[in-house]
Amino acid sequence: MPIDCFNFLFLRSKRKSTVINSFLQSLTVFELVLLSLFSVAILIQLFYYWVVFGRLAFYKFPVVNDLHKPPVSVVIAARNEYYNLQENLPLILEQDYPDFEVVVVNHASTDESVLLLKEFQTKYTNLRVVQIARDLNFFQGKKFPLSLGIKAATNDILLMTDADCKPIGKNWITSMVENYTPDTEIVLGYGPYKEEKGLLNLLIRYDTFLVALQYFSFALMGMAYMGVGRNLSYTRTMFFRNKGFTSHYQIASGDDDLFINQAANKRNVKIAIQKDSFSYSIPKQTFSEWIRQKRRHLTTGKNYKLKFKILLGTFSFSQFLVYVSGVILLVFNILPLFVVGLFFLRFITQSIVNKKTIGKLQEKHLYIFSLVGELFYMLLIPLLALTTVFSKTIKWK
């Protein structure tokens, strides 16, 4: 009886194998290639979500036992930011931290920022102001004012943010700095945008989430390639050891991602995703403003190290390939159950990883949009990247 069962199963398996082989032989070379591309793209996507992005999704917050709080210098480059400085600077100057200074570089402002900063200096003894009277045409972007601010700072641990950024509470400095260990030289923070109504706000916040998902995950793998200047910390010693922004001064943007791309290694980077470490920004109010900002950011990507361009490009290309090849396979009715099954497997994987990560980054109202947002994103970002190739240099304002 067992032998008969074995023979039955063997013959049944052989019959199925024969049917599959017969079906595969009936496909054209183009159809076989398309099926192979779809399968490989799905496997690559599953690898990225479980092996790479899963590191952030299932990240366990470290237990901080060391209560040591070293002195910190917060550095802000501001240009015509009177109203943002008026609203946000006191929140930084009044942080609950024992020893810190705030260095504001007033970069050739033509508004009343000078008077406001002088007024703040009479009230806050921990505020230092660096004035740049005239704009220097041969230096574009924030790199020159930031370099002056870093040079003027008196403490080794630096904390970077922007004038339009608002720390979530009075423990922002503490929450960022507590991630330092003896080997740490860089702490990557999260800089979310304020939640508002409308499709544009969803796109901006989804874009911020997806970028964070990537740079935090790779950092946890010992492959940090970028940070965001809205919330970023590193040591002054490391900044000067790497000669600051010298290697990419000619590029207007990149004071955050290109510098981290240059200075990070396997051991010197930690991430800060505790809620108290967040620094919120006001999102752009029009699509044209956001597209301009996004294009400026995309121009720095071509200057990343080759391995990061390959890793990031492979994820984006495989994502695109999943949809294109999958849709074509379904249209021509080629193994539809197999195609739908792999689509579903990827969708479930993406849903789990996104939900876990969104929870950690306190973006819970973004979850539903994240399930369909990649379709907008997948079409929009390559188009923006293409336009940057044929457009003039985008200046930082």
ABEGO torsion letter per residue (X at the ends): XAAAAAAAAAAAAAAAAAAAAAAAAABBAAAAAAAAAAAAAAAAAAAAAAAAAAAAAABBBBBBABABBBBBBBBBBBBGAAAAAAAAAAAAAABBBABBBBBBBBBGBABAAAAAAAAAAAABAABBBBBBABBBAABBEAAAAAAAAAAABABABBBBBBAABBBABAAAAAAAAAABBAABABBBBBBBBBBBBEAAAAAAAAAAAAAAAAAAAAAAAGABABBBAABBBBBAAAAAAAGEAAAAAABABGAAAAAAAAABBAAABBBBABAAABBBBBBBABAAAAAAAAAAAAAAAAABBAAAAAAAAAAAAAAAAAAAAAAAAAAAGBGAAAAAAAAAAAAAAAAAAAAAAAAAAGAAAAAAAAAAAAAAAAAAAAAAAAAAAABBBBBBX
